[in-house]
Amino acid sequence: MKKTLVYCLLFLIFTGVVNAQKDTTKHKKSLSEFDVKNYKSDPKDRLIFEVNYTNWLGAPKNIKTDWKCIGFGFYTLFDKPIKNSNFSFGYGLGFYTHNFSSNAEFAYKFDSLSGKTKTLMEPKTTSYIANRYNERSVEVPLELRFRTKTTRVFKMMLGAKIGYVISDFKKTDDANGRIRLYNIKNVNPWRYGAVFRIGIEQVCLTASYYFSEVFTADGQKGIHPFSVGISIIPY
């Protein structure tokens, strides 16, 4: 009788230990970062730095650009994961500079019929060292983001952004020195367009296209800014 009780007690102890180990293993598995079934997304991609080649589409054919069309962007965003999925929403605020380095001269011409001054683009006829138009904008990005649940995270982001030009100027360096002309007439202050990024971990390729035109109705028509470059996402 005593032996039977001892055997029963040992069996219960053994069963309890095994069940405890199973529960512990199950708990650890559920907490695993790479457990796809129980994966819970964390906010990411909240700080973005960009270096871009910037240019204009639709400029007159006699306007030629060069490699100095370099722009920069800085964005800080909130990232809101969509439950346990691979997707999230990103939104925030950023600062963007767009450079258009070319042989373009902005010519002001008065239209006697409408009583308005038109802004047109013409090629420079004098030699120069550098000739660049610069815009600085504050932008609000809105993004739909996709990230894989893998050790090396693949990410892709598609979205839109709207911005306002807070500063613009044209700078020319030639044999006579440097001239800066601020607040070019008939520049459209609003910028809105689409943005796309794709990459792995902290490095992405990025591209943006603005549906808004560079100038208002009283400026050169049909010109749209765009950029392509590299994004660094440290956090």
Secondary structure, DSSP 4 states (H G I P E B T S, - for coil): -HHHHHHHHHHHHHHHHHHHHHHHHHHHHHH-TT-TTT--------EEEEEEEEEEES--TT--B-TT-EEEEEEEEEEEE-TTSSEEEEEEEEEEEEEEEBSEEEEEEEETTTTEEEEEEEE--S--SEEEEEEEEEEEEEEEEEE-SSSS-EEEEEEEEEEEEEEEEEEEEETTEEEEEES-TTB--EEEEEEEEEEETTEEEEEEEESS-SB-TTB-SS-EEEEEEEEE---
